[in-house]
Amino acid sequence: MSSLIMIEEEIENLPEHDFIVLREWFQDLDSKKWDKRIEDDATDGKLDDLANTALNDFKNGKHKAL
């Protein structure tokens, strides 16, 4: 049996309170990893073209007011 299957089974059998705590922890971890990935991509210049396109579109009136 793979580790993932074992983890899934353990999660399914958690008491409700523990499941809620785990879910909150996992959501926080996921958010931190996402933020780190975006930060790394920005630092590496991977978002520069996208940002420049957005700025040019805005300067040229290609936007909608929110």
DADADA-V862611 format. One record per residue. N is the residue number from 1. RES is the residue in one letter. PHI is phi in whole degrees, -180 to 180 (* if undefined). PSI is psi in radians with two decimals (* if undefined). BURIAL is # if it has 24 or more other ideal C-beta (glycine too) atoms within 12 Angstrom, else .. Layout:
N,RES,PHI,PSI,BURIAL
N,RES,PHI,PSI,BURIAL
This chain:
1,M,*,2.34,.
2,S,-74,2.76,.
3,S,-60,-0.69,.
4,L,-62,-0.75,.
5,I,-63,-0.70,.
6,M,-64,-0.74,.
7,I,-63,-0.78,.
8,E,-58,-0.77,.
9,E,-64,-0.72,.
10,E,-62,-0.74,.
11,I,-63,-0.75,.
12,E,-61,-0.45,.
13,N,-99,0.10,.
14,L,-69,2.55,.
15,P,-62,2.69,.
16,E,-53,-0.82,.
17,H,-61,-0.78,.
18,D,-65,-0.64,.
19,F,-63,-0.73,.
20,I,-63,-0.77,.
21,V,-63,-0.78,.
22,L,-61,-0.77,.
23,R,-61,-0.78,.
24,E,-64,-0.73,.
25,W,-62,-0.78,.
26,F,-66,-0.73,.
27,Q,-62,-0.71,.
28,D,-65,-0.78,.
29,L,-61,-0.78,.
30,D,-61,-0.76,.
31,S,-63,-0.75,.
32,K,-63,-0.72,.
33,K,-66,-0.70,.
34,W,-64,-0.81,.
35,D,-60,-0.72,.
36,K,-64,-0.72,.
37,R,-64,-0.78,.
38,I,-63,-0.76,.
39,E,-60,-0.79,.
40,D,-63,-0.75,.
41,D,-63,-0.69,.
42,A,-66,-0.76,.
43,T,-63,-0.65,.
44,D,-80,-0.05,.
45,G,82,0.16,.
46,K,-70,-0.27,.
47,L,-105,-0.01,.
48,D,-59,-0.84,.
49,D,-61,-0.73,.
50,L,-64,-0.77,.
51,A,-65,-0.75,.
52,N,-64,-0.70,.
53,T,-62,-0.78,.
54,A,-63,-0.76,.
55,L,-64,-0.74,.
56,N,-64,-0.73,.
57,D,-60,-0.76,.
58,F,-63,-0.80,.
59,K,-62,-0.53,.
60,N,-94,0.23,.
61,G,76,0.25,.
62,K,-92,1.13,.
63,H,-152,2.88,.
64,K,-122,2.45,.
65,A,-69,2.50,.
66,L,-87,*,.
